[in-house]
Amino acid sequence: MSNPTSAATNNLEAFWMPFTANRQFKQAPRMFVGAKDMHYTTSDGRQVLDGTAGLWCCNAGHSRPKVVEAVQKQIAELDYAPAFQMGHPKAFELAARLAAMMPSPLNHVFFTNSGSESVDTALKIALAYQRSIGQGTRTRLIGRERGYHGVGFGGISVGGIVSNRKTFGTMLTGVDHMRHTHDPARNAFSRGIPEHGAEYVEDLIRIIQLHDASTIAAVIVEPVAGSTGVLLPPKGYLERLRKICDDNGILLIFDEVITGFGRLGAPFATDFFGVTPDLVTTAKGITSGVIPMGAVFCSSSIYDAFMNGPEHMIELFHGYTYSAHPVACAAALGTLDTYEEEGLLTRASELSQYWEDGLHGLKDCPHVIDIRNLGLIGAIELEPIAGEPTKRAFSAFLKAYDDGILIRTTGDIIALSPPLIISKAQIDELFDKLRKVLHAIA
Ligand SMILES: Cc1ncc(COP(=O)(O)O)c(C=O)c1O
């Protein structure tokens, strides 16, 4: 008789892998079995340098001692506490600590379990807030072309990545989109923030004129669009966006699921750009990817608007069984300790020039049509193979993996976002290997 356990272990068919070319993967699996600091270990015993912090999340690097210890201790002490009508001390400690990291008035934190949930939570809070202040006609949500806000129905509705939307029906009604900010004709190979394109924000005025401000609850943007292949806000764009929202009673939501927790060289993009939105969505780096968690920051005026009515009544009918899960809170506290002790939330600002110089050094490689960077984010856009979009970048991804570096691709764009502990020697290694990859692929 065959051993059912080992048969099940070796069967790759059951797992429908997310955002993955399942058939390709199952023919030639790429398995990680371990991770430490800047490296993954593969099932065939190789070390792979992490050029993407997992999925933009392991900002403190992998299996860091403070985080491991915090999680182990927490599971043994308090494995779970009901999230509704009950609390546990670490949830309050973490919320207070996070709120202290954000500029005032972003003084309140709602916990979720992912970036997608953070986005849907922020959109719901925005709608409910407008209603609570007597602005119940404000039911429209405005996103932006090429935006990625996760995969919930709220997130894909305000999101602007066509392949993530086109198969899922009509989604939320009343949503509209500003145009994206990508302008390669004027901004290709810009170093850092691009000069041109602040005027694209005026598209919001067009939308306001079309629908009337009195119908619009909120605008959501990624301060730096990540998943679409790293699109940077042109100089002055975010400042003007804030002003238009203020002038029209529209809430501004920054989706900082990628930019949060040090990616740009400041704790949040909100600090980096000096523009304070009304709500900020986060996830990923909050626990350095160790335990699923997200957090939505909101301003005091939003929070206070809900704190009325009879005191025994629930103020916001929203939440998750695992909101502020004790183990996630412990992981987040251990992660914040690690960030603080090692100065990781500002480390990208020390490395960004070195990173930028190395990245732009790849300009002369075959197929490269643009390079973009900010903080410890980089993107290399490749000329697509005629009639076979995405294939060239995917070949680069496969070759890079074979050569010992983990990169991420979206369309024909290579995106890089290493853990914030990366050394200069490892930056050199990443770009040296990438150079060879770009020369090797068709
Ligand atoms: C800006 C942004 N928002 C939301 C999400 C969704 O996060 P999650 O995959 O944790 O649901 C992502 C994920 O990459 C993201 O980059």
The ligand as a MOL file (V3000), in Angstrom:
LIG
                    3D

  0  0  0     0  0            999 V3000
M  V30 BEGIN CTAB
M  V30 COUNTS 16 16 0 0 0
M  V30 BEGIN ATOM
M  V30 1 C -0.4940 49.2660 -2.4150 0
M  V30 2 C -1.0680 47.9280 -2.0580 0
M  V30 3 N -2.2760 47.8550 -1.5000 0
M  V30 4 C -2.8260 46.6890 -1.1440 0
M  V30 5 C -2.1520 45.5110 -1.3380 0
M  V30 6 C -2.8030 44.2160 -0.9660 0
M  V30 7 O -2.1760 43.6240 0.1070 0
M  V30 8 P -2.4540 42.0880 0.4510 0
M  V30 9 O -1.8480 41.2720 -0.6270 0
M  V30 10 O -1.8010 41.9260 1.8050 0
M  V30 11 O -3.9360 41.9320 0.5470 0
M  V30 12 C -0.8760 45.5320 -1.9100 0
M  V30 13 C -0.1290 44.2870 -2.1400 0
M  V30 14 O 0.8930 44.2530 -2.7910 0
M  V30 15 C -0.3300 46.7760 -2.2900 0
M  V30 16 O 0.8720 46.8460 -2.8760 0
M  V30 END ATOM
M  V30 BEGIN BOND
M  V30 1 1 1 2
M  V30 2 1 2 3
M  V30 3 2 2 15
M  V30 4 2 3 4
M  V30 5 1 4 5
M  V30 6 1 5 6
M  V30 7 2 5 12
M  V30 8 1 6 7
M  V30 9 1 7 8
M  V30 10 2 8 9
M  V30 11 1 8 10
M  V30 12 1 8 11
M  V30 13 1 12 13
M  V30 14 1 12 15
M  V30 15 2 13 14
M  V30 16 1 15 16
M  V30 END BOND
M  V30 END CTAB
M  END
